[in-house]
Amino acid sequence: MKDSIHPKVYKCKVTCISCGSTFEILDTKPELRVDTCSKCHPFYTGKQRFVQAAGRVDKFNKKYGLKSEEENK
């Protein structure tokens, strides 16, 4: 292998923004922040969370003048 062509490898501290859990990996950066990790991802936990989707649906309905199902009743 050639010298000085490979990036420097650090013990990287990964922090999940959603649940706050941390773990260490080897990476080319000393610190990473991720939106979702395996402890809070719906695929691994079996729980669905639609926290962000609710605001986007309301924004879409307001933008295009659509009424929600609750208002139609």
N, C-alpha and C positions, 0 to 999 in steps of 0.2 A: 504494500500500500504506500502511496505517496504521502510524504509529510506535509503538513500545513494546508491541506485542501479540504479537510473535514471540519464541520462546524463544532464549536465547543458544546459539550453536553453538560447540563446542570441537573441537580435534583430539583425538580419543579414542584411547587406547591400549587395544587389545583383547588380553587374555591368555587362552590356552587352558589350562584346568586339566589336561587329559589329557596333552598332549604338551609344553606349555610354550612353544609358539610365540607370537610377538607380531606385531601389525600395527596400522596406524593407519587410522582412518576419521573422518568428520565425524559428530558426534552431539551430543545435548543434555547428555551426561554426560562428564566428563573421563576416566573409566576404566571399563572393563567386563571382567568375567571370564565366560567361556563354558565349558560342559562339554566340547563337542566342536567342532572347527573343520574346515575343508576338508582340512587336512593329515592328520588322524587319523580322519575319518569313514569308516565302512565303504563307503558308496556311492561316494566319490571314490577310495579306496585299493584297493578290491576285496578287502579282507581283513575277515573277520568276527572280532569279539572278543566273547566272552561272559563277561567277567570278573565283571560285576555280577550276571548272571543265575544263575550257579552258586550263589551264596549264597542267593538268593531261593528257588530250587527246593528246596534243602536245608531252609530254614526252613519252607516250605510242607509238605514231607513230614513233618517233625518235628511240626508243629502238628496235622496230621490223622492222625498215626500210620501213614503209608504207608511201605512199604519201597521202597528204591531198586532198580533193575534188578540191580545188583551183588549185593545181599543175597538176591534171589530165586533166584539160580543155585546 
